[in-house]
Amino acid sequence: MKTLTLRSMLLAIALLFGSGVAIAEGTDKFTELDANGDGALSAEEATDVTGLDFEAADADGDGALSEEEFKAAKTSMEGGDEGTGMEGETMAE
């Protein structure tokens, strides 16, 4: 019984740690791309992101990607969101 509890706790800790790393990587990439440090990515700043459909990712249509829009687009590109992908293709029906 103690072994099962210990394994469950270790698994929970590993999952929490892994989630934090994924969030940190997304934030680090956004910060790296945000050359002028204004807290948003212009189309020019985002040109090096492979597979990014900038217009589709720009949910509010303001011509820039917020960190939240960038993370949502990245999740969609990685297949973490059912529906349409960054290029508009249907990913799951």
N, C-alpha and C positions, 0 to 999 in steps of 0.2 A: 504494500500500500504506500509506504514511504517513497519507494522508487517511482511509482506512477505520479505521485504528487510532485516530486522533484523534477521529473521530466516535463510535466505540464508547466511548471513554473519556468523552467529553462526555455521551453518553447515560446511561452508568452514574452519573456524578456528578449529573446532573439527576434521575434516578430516586431516588437516595439522598436528595437534598435534598428532593424532593417528599414522600417518605415521612416524613421528619422533621417537615415542616410539618403533615401530616395528624395525626400523633401529638400534636404540640404543640397543635393546635386542639382535639382531643378533651380533652386535659388542661385547657386553659384554660376550656373550656365547663363541664367538671365542677367546677372550682374556683369558677367564677362562680356556678353553681347551688347549691353547698354553702354556704348562707348562714351556718350556725353553725360551719363549719370543722372538723367532726368527722371528715372523711374519708369520709363516706357521704351518700347522698341519701335523704332521707325521701320519702314519697309527696307530702307537701306541697311540698317543695323541687322536685320533679320535675314539678309540675302544668303548667308552661309549656312542656314539651317536647312539641311537636306529634307525634302518632302513637305516642307511647310507651305501651305496655301495661305498666304498672308491675309487675303481678303476674307476667307472663310474663318480664320482665327480671330479676326477683328470683330468680335461679337457686337460691340456698340457702334461700329462704323466711324470711329473718330480718327482713323488713319494711323493709329499706333496700337501696339499690344501692351496691355498692362501685364503685370506678373501673373495675375490670375488667368488672363486670356492665354498667355504663353504656356502655363502649366496645363490648362485644359487642352490646348492644341497638342502638346507633347503627349499627354495621356491618350488622346485620340489617335495620334500617329503610332503609338506603341500598341494599339489594339485594346486599350483599356476601356473604351467607350463603344457600346454597340450603336449602330446607326450608320452614319456616313463618315468616311475617313477624311483626311485632309485634302485629298484630291477629288472628293465628291463621290467616290465609288461606294457602293453599298457593302458594308462589312458583315452584317448579319441581318437575317430577315426573321 
